[in-house]
Amino acid sequence: MKRPLIYVAALALLSATACKPKYDEMSPVEAPVTEAVFASGSIEPKDAYTLTSLSDGFIVKSLVTENDLVHDGQLLFQLDNRQQNTQVKIAQTNVEYAKISASGNSPALLQIKAQMDAARVKMQTDSINLTRYQHLIASNSVSKQDLDNAQLNYKSSLNSYLALAESYKATADKVQQDLTNTQSQLQNAMAGNQYYNLVAIGASKVYQIFKKQGDLVRKGDQVAQLGNPDSIVINLDVDEGSISKVQLGQQVLVELNTEKNKTYEARISKIYPHFNETSQSYKVEARFLKEMPGLISGTQLQANIVTNRKEKTLLIPHVYVVNGNKVLVQKEKKIDSVVITTGIVSDDWIEVLSGLTPQDKIVKEKNAGNSGNSFSVPK
């Protein structure tokens, strides 16, 4: 018999508790709402390029500072090129010697030419002797042996002359080739010397300098960043879950890390289709609506990309929603569960597309999340 008594007592306790307020209540709020995608990023010059060292050496001259405007081909940095200058001088000396060797008065060619002249004189003499012996043999004035010796002498001197002529031609070709090679070496040395001069590519603005005068740079080191002097862009990283909401022309509200609590307006100008595995995000580009003088390249920022805006909508606090799409509605003394269709969802507020009216009273159990009073109505 004790169980029913306990049951009744329990019912009495519940009845007593029900007399106390168990719910927070409020009506849906009519207000404008804005949906935005958060993105972080930085400011970069458009068409920026990095000035990179093509040689090893110390910076002996730094001729620019940040924010300087430079023209195409202007010398910006000069590296120590004493070793390369030595190579140029050696190459120049080699060219001078090669020119002397390739000239018609070079010792090597003059020597062969002298030998050729002597061989030609001997060949001509032996030719004359051979002709004379050929006439004398008809009258038996000389022996057949004398004629054969004259023929051998002429043939030998002819071969010597031809060999020397060939040697002269080969030597002349070689010294000419040597001259061409040394000239090419000089051009390469002089071209290599140019690698120690870092110059601007087109009209540019110096945004950042990474190396100063006296610093040692290695081949491939970044020395400075330059870019279009008339164009600054905002590079944003947007996560893959939000990129589908981003479109060209959308408003972007930008807060620079260097100017907290100050907002600048921009517009989406470009959406890159490539997903960056390193940052796990898509790259989006935006442009300021107004000119922003004095901006520093690389400045970090946070931005909100406005993806949707409604001037009048029905909003309820997030904590009044149960199971994602249900709310408790008080109708007279009865509380019913109503299914709603939601639109824009934030951490604090949910847009109600259908299922509620501004006159409805929605309730939630006390202490179920934040109290209704902890929410501020959107302005």
ZIMOTA-V151793 format. One record per pair of residues at least 4 apart in sequence whose C-alpha atoms are under 8 Angstrom apart, sorted by the first residue. I is the first residue (numbers start at 1). J is the second residue. If there is no record, write none. Layout:
# ZIMOTA-V151793
i=I j=J
i=I j=J
This chain:
# ZIMOTA-V151793
i=1 j=5
i=2 j=6
i=3 j=7
i=4 j=8
i=5 j=9
i=6 j=10
i=7 j=11
i=8 j=12
i=9 j=13
i=10 j=14
i=11 j=15
i=12 j=16
i=13 j=17
i=14 j=18
i=15 j=19
i=16 j=20
i=18 j=22
i=22 j=365
i=22 j=366
i=23 j=363
i=23 j=364
i=23 j=365
i=23 j=366
i=24 j=363
i=24 j=364
i=24 j=365
i=24 j=366
i=24 j=371
i=24 j=372
i=25 j=361
i=25 j=362
i=25 j=363
i=25 j=364
i=25 j=372
i=26 j=361
i=26 j=362
i=26 j=363
i=26 j=372
i=27 j=316
i=27 j=358
i=27 j=359
i=27 j=360
i=27 j=361
i=27 j=362
i=28 j=314
i=28 j=315
i=28 j=316
i=28 j=356
i=28 j=357
i=28 j=358
i=28 j=359
i=28 j=360
i=28 j=361
i=28 j=362
i=29 j=314
i=29 j=315
i=29 j=316
i=29 j=358
i=29 j=377
i=30 j=312
i=30 j=313
i=30 j=314
i=30 j=315
i=30 j=358
i=31 j=311
i=31 j=312
i=31 j=313
i=31 j=314
i=31 j=315
i=31 j=378
i=31 j=379
i=32 j=309
i=32 j=310
i=32 j=311
i=32 j=312
i=32 j=313
i=32 j=378
i=32 j=379
i=33 j=309
i=33 j=310
i=33 j=311
i=33 j=312
i=33 j=313
i=33 j=378
i=34 j=306
i=34 j=307
i=34 j=308
i=34 j=309
i=34 j=310
i=35 j=306
i=35 j=307
i=35 j=308
i=35 j=309
i=35 j=344
i=36 j=304
i=36 j=305
i=36 j=306
i=36 j=307
i=36 j=308
i=37 j=238
i=37 j=242
i=37 j=245
i=37 j=246
i=37 j=304
i=37 j=305
i=37 j=306
i=37 j=307
i=38 j=238
i=38 j=302
i=38 j=303
i=38 j=304
i=38 j=305
i=39 j=236
i=39 j=237
i=39 j=238
i=39 j=239
i=39 j=302
i=39 j=303
i=39 j=304
i=39 j=305
i=40 j=236
i=40 j=237
i=40 j=238
i=40 j=300
i=40 j=301
i=40 j=302
i=40 j=303
i=41 j=234
i=41 j=235
i=41 j=236
i=41 j=237
i=41 j=300
i=41 j=301
i=41 j=302
i=41 j=303
i=42 j=234
i=42 j=235
i=42 j=236
i=42 j=297
i=42 j=298
i=42 j=299
i=42 j=300
i=42 j=301
i=43 j=232
i=43 j=233
i=43 j=234
i=43 j=235
i=43 j=295
i=43 j=296
i=43 j=297
i=43 j=298
i=43 j=299
i=43 j=300
i=43 j=301
i=44 j=48
i=44 j=232
i=44 j=233
i=44 j=234
i=44 j=235
i=44 j=297
i=44 j=298
i=44 j=299
i=45 j=207
i=45 j=226
i=45 j=227
i=45 j=228
i=45 j=229
i=45 j=231
i=45 j=232
i=45 j=233
i=45 j=297
i=46 j=227
i=46 j=228
i=46 j=231
i=46 j=232
i=46 j=233
i=47 j=227
i=47 j=228
i=48 j=225
i=48 j=226
i=48 j=227
i=48 j=228
i=49 j=225
i=49 j=226
i=49 j=227
i=50 j=222
i=50 j=223
i=50 j=224
i=50 j=225
i=50 j=226
i=51 j=198
i=51 j=200
i=51 j=222
i=51 j=223
i=51 j=224
i=51 j=225
i=51 j=226
i=52 j=198
i=52 j=219
i=52 j=220
i=52 j=221
i=52 j=222
i=52 j=223
i=52 j=224
i=53 j=195
i=53 j=196
i=53 j=198
i=53 j=217
i=53 j=218
i=53 j=219
i=53 j=220
i=53 j=221
i=53 j=222
i=53 j=223
i=54 j=195
i=54 j=196
i=54 j=218
i=54 j=219
i=54 j=220
i=55 j=195
i=55 j=196
i=55 j=217
i=55 j=218
i=55 j=219
i=55 j=220
i=56 j=216
i=56 j=217
i=56 j=218
i=56 j=219
i=57 j=79
i=57 j=80
i=57 j=81
i=57 j=196
i=57 j=216
i=57 j=217
i=57 j=218
i=58 j=79
i=58 j=80
i=58 j=213
i=58 j=214
i=58 j=215
i=58 j=216
i=58 j=217
i=59 j=77
i=59 j=78
i=59 j=79
i=59 j=80
i=59 j=212
i=59 j=213
i=59 j=214
i=59 j=215
i=59 j=216
i=59 j=217
i=60 j=77
i=60 j=78
i=60 j=79
i=60 j=80
i=60 j=213
i=60 j=214
i=61 j=77
i=61 j=78
i=61 j=79
i=61 j=213
i=61 j=214
i=62 j=76
i=62 j=77
i=62 j=78
i=62 j=212
i=62 j=213
i=63 j=75
i=63 j=76
i=63 j=77
i=64 j=68
i=64 j=76
i=64 j=77
i=64 j=206
i=65 j=206
i=65 j=209
i=66 j=206
i=66 j=207
i=66 j=208
i=66 j=209
i=67 j=205
i=67 j=206
i=67 j=207
i=67 j=208
i=68 j=205
i=68 j=206
i=69 j=203
i=69 j=204
i=69 j=205
i=69 j=206
i=69 j=229
i=70 j=74
i=70 j=200
i=70 j=203
i=70 j=204
i=70 j=205
i=70 j=206
i=71 j=200
i=71 j=201
i=71 j=202
i=71 j=203
i=71 j=204
i=72 j=199
i=72 j=200
i=72 j=201
i=72 j=202
i=72 j=203
i=72 j=204
i=73 j=199
i=73 j=200
i=73 j=201
i=73 j=202
i=74 j=199
i=74 j=200
i=75 j=197
i=75 j=198
i=75 j=199
i=75 j=200
i=76 j=197
i=76 j=198
i=76 j=199
i=76 j=200
i=77 j=197
i=77 j=198
i=77 j=199
i=78 j=196
i=78 j=197
i=78 j=198
i=79 j=196
i=79 j=197
i=80 j=196
i=81 j=85
i=81 j=193
i=81 j=196
i=82 j=86
i=83 j=87
i=84 j=88
i=84 j=189
i=84 j=192
i=84 j=193
i=85 j=89
i=85 j=193
i=86 j=90
i=87 j=91
i=87 j=189
i=88 j=92
i=88 j=186
i=88 j=189
i=88 j=190
i=88 j=193
i=89 j=93
i=90 j=94
i=91 j=95
i=91 j=182
i=91 j=183
i=91 j=185
i=91 j=186
i=91 j=189
i=92 j=96
i=92 j=183
i=92 j=186
i=93 j=97
i=94 j=98
i=94 j=182
i=95 j=99
i=95 j=179
i=95 j=182
i=95 j=183
i=95 j=186
i=96 j=100
i=97 j=101
i=98 j=102
i=98 j=175
i=98 j=176
i=98 j=178
i=98 j=179
i=98 j=182
i=99 j=103
i=99 j=179
i=100 j=105
i=100 j=106
i=101 j=105
i=101 j=106
i=101 j=107
i=101 j=108
i=101 j=109
i=101 j=175
i=102 j=106
i=102 j=172
i=102 j=175
i=102 j=176
i=102 j=179
i=104 j=109
i=104 j=110
i=105 j=109
i=105 j=110
i=106 j=110
i=107 j=111
i=108 j=112
i=108 j=171
i=109 j=113
i=109 j=168
i=109 j=171
i=109 j=172
i=110 j=114
i=111 j=115
i=112 j=116
i=112 j=164
i=112 j=167
i=112 j=168
i=113 j=117
i=113 j=168
i=114 j=118
i=115 j=119
i=115 j=164
i=116 j=120
i=116 j=161
i=116 j=164
i=116 j=165
i=117 j=121
i=118 j=122
i=119 j=123
i=119 j=157
i=119 j=158
i=119 j=160
i=119 j=161
i=120 j=124
i=120 j=157
i=120 j=158
i=120 j=161
i=121 j=125
i=122 j=126
i=122 j=157
i=123 j=127
i=123 j=154
i=123 j=157
i=123 j=158
i=123 j=161
i=124 j=128
i=125 j=129
i=126 j=130
i=126 j=150
i=126 j=153
i=126 j=154
i=126 j=157
i=127 j=131
i=127 j=154
i=128 j=132
i=129 j=133
i=129 j=150
i=130 j=134
i=130 j=147
i=130 j=150
i=130 j=151
i=130 j=154
i=131 j=135
i=132 j=136
i=133 j=137
i=133 j=142
i=133 j=146
i=133 j=147
i=133 j=150
i=134 j=138
i=134 j=147
i=135 j=139
i=136 j=140
i=136 j=141
i=136 j=142
i=137 j=141
i=137 j=142
i=137 j=143
i=137 j=144
i=137 j=147
i=142 j=146
i=142 j=147
i=143 j=147
i=144 j=148
i=145 j=149
i=146 j=150
i=147 j=151
i=148 j=152
i=149 j=153
i=150 j=154
i=151 j=155
i=152 j=156
i=153 j=157
i=154 j=158
i=155 j=159
i=156 j=160
i=157 j=161
i=158 j=162
i=159 j=163
i=160 j=164
i=161 j=165
i=162 j=166
i=163 j=167
i=164 j=168
i=165 j=169
i=166 j=170
i=167 j=171
i=168 j=172
i=169 j=173
i=170 j=174
i=171 j=175
i=172 j=176
i=173 j=177
i=174 j=178
i=175 j=179
i=176 j=180
i=177 j=181
i=178 j=182
i=179 j=183
i=180 j=184
i=181 j=185
i=182 j=186
i=183 j=187
i=184 j=188
i=185 j=189
i=186 j=190
i=187 j=191
i=188 j=192
i=189 j=193
i=190 j=194
i=191 j=195
i=192 j=196
i=193 j=197
i=200 j=204
i=203 j=228
i=203 j=229
i=204 j=226
i=204 j=227
i=204 j=228
i=204 j=229
i=205 j=226
i=205 j=227
i=205 j=228
i=205 j=229
i=206 j=224
i=206 j=225
i=206 j=226
i=206 j=227
i=207 j=224
i=207 j=225
i=207 j=226
i=207 j=227
i=207 j=296
i=207 j=297
i=208 j=224
i=208 j=225
i=208 j=226
i=208 j=297
i=209 j=223
i=209 j=224
i=209 j=225
i=210 j=222
i=210 j=223
i=210 j=224
i=210 j=225
i=211 j=215
i=211 j=217
i=211 j=222
i=211 j=223
i=211 j=224
i=217 j=221
i=228 j=232
i=232 j=287
i=232 j=288
i=233 j=285
i=233 j=286
i=233 j=287
i=233 j=288
i=234 j=285
i=234 j=286
i=234 j=287
i=234 j=288
i=235 j=283
i=235 j=284
i=235 j=285
i=235 j=286
i=236 j=283
i=236 j=284
i=236 j=285
i=236 j=286
i=236 j=303
i=237 j=279
i=237 j=281
i=237 j=282
i=237 j=283
i=237 j=284
i=238 j=242
i=238 j=243
i=238 j=281
i=238 j=282
i=238 j=283
i=238 j=284
i=239 j=243
i=239 j=280
i=239 j=281
i=239 j=282
i=240 j=244
i=240 j=280
i=240 j=281
i=240 j=282
i=242 j=246
i=243 j=282
i=245 j=307
i=246 j=250
i=246 j=305
i=246 j=307
i=247 j=268
i=247 j=271
i=247 j=307
i=248 j=267
i=248 j=268
i=248 j=269
i=248 j=270
i=248 j=271
i=249 j=267
i=249 j=268
i=249 j=269
i=250 j=267
i=250 j=268
i=250 j=305
i=250 j=306
i=250 j=307
i=251 j=265
i=251 j=266
i=251 j=267
i=251 j=268
i=251 j=305
i=251 j=306
i=251 j=307
i=252 j=265
i=252 j=266
i=252 j=267
i=252 j=268
i=252 j=286
i=252 j=303
i=252 j=304
i=252 j=305
i=252 j=306
i=253 j=263
i=253 j=264
i=253 j=265
i=253 j=266
i=253 j=303
i=253 j=304
i=253 j=305
i=253 j=306
i=254 j=263
i=254 j=264
i=254 j=265
i=254 j=266
i=254 j=301
i=254 j=302
i=254 j=303
i=254 j=304
i=255 j=259
i=255 j=260
i=255 j=261
i=255 j=262
i=255 j=263
i=255 j=264
i=255 j=301
i=255 j=302
i=255 j=303
i=256 j=260
i=256 j=262
i=256 j=263
i=256 j=299
i=256 j=300
i=256 j=301
i=256 j=302
i=257 j=299
i=257 j=300
i=257 j=301
i=257 j=302
i=258 j=299
i=258 j=300
i=264 j=288
i=265 j=288
i=265 j=289
i=265 j=290
i=266 j=286
i=266 j=287
i=266 j=288
i=266 j=289
i=267 j=286
i=267 j=287
i=267 j=288
i=267 j=289
i=268 j=284
i=268 j=285
i=268 j=286
i=268 j=287
i=269 j=284
i=269 j=285
i=269 j=286
i=269 j=287
i=270 j=284
i=270 j=285
i=270 j=286
i=271 j=283
i=271 j=284
i=271 j=285
i=272 j=282
i=272 j=283
i=272 j=284
i=272 j=285
i=273 j=282
i=273 j=283
i=274 j=282
i=274 j=283
i=275 j=280
i=275 j=281
i=275 j=282
i=275 j=283
i=276 j=280
i=276 j=281
i=276 j=282
i=276 j=283
i=277 j=281
i=288 j=292
i=295 j=299
i=313 j=351
i=313 j=352
i=313 j=353
i=314 j=351
i=314 j=352
i=314 j=353
i=314 j=357
i=314 j=358
i=315 j=349
i=315 j=350
i=315 j=351
i=315 j=352
i=316 j=320
i=316 j=349
i=316 j=350
i=316 j=351
i=316 j=352
i=317 j=321
i=317 j=348
i=317 j=349
i=317 j=350
i=317 j=372
i=317 j=375
i=318 j=346
i=318 j=347
i=318 j=348
i=318 j=349
i=318 j=350
i=319 j=348
i=319 j=364
i=319 j=368
i=319 j=369
i=319 j=370
i=320 j=327
i=320 j=328
i=320 j=362
i=320 j=363
i=320 j=364
i=321 j=325
i=321 j=326
i=321 j=327
i=321 j=328
i=322 j=326
i=322 j=327
i=325 j=339
i=325 j=340
i=325 j=341
i=325 j=342
i=326 j=337
i=326 j=338
i=326 j=339
i=326 j=340
i=327 j=337
i=327 j=338
i=327 j=339
i=327 j=340
i=327 j=362
i=327 j=363
i=328 j=335
i=328 j=336
i=328 j=337
i=328 j=338
i=328 j=362
i=328 j=363
i=328 j=364
i=329 j=335
i=329 j=336
i=329 j=337
i=329 j=338
i=329 j=360
i=329 j=361
i=329 j=362
i=329 j=363
i=330 j=334
i=330 j=335
i=330 j=336
i=330 j=360
i=330 j=361
i=330 j=362
i=330 j=363
i=331 j=335
i=331 j=336
i=331 j=361
i=338 j=355
i=339 j=355
i=340 j=352
i=340 j=353
i=340 j=354
i=340 j=355
i=340 j=356
i=341 j=352
i=341 j=353
i=341 j=354
i=341 j=355
i=342 j=350
i=342 j=351
i=342 j=352
i=342 j=353
i=342 j=354
i=343 j=350
i=343 j=351
i=343 j=352
i=343 j=353
i=344 j=350
i=344 j=351
i=345 j=349
i=345 j=350
i=345 j=351
i=346 j=350
i=348 j=375
i=352 j=356
i=356 j=360
i=364 j=368
i=366 j=371
i=367 j=371
i=370 j=374
i=371 j=375
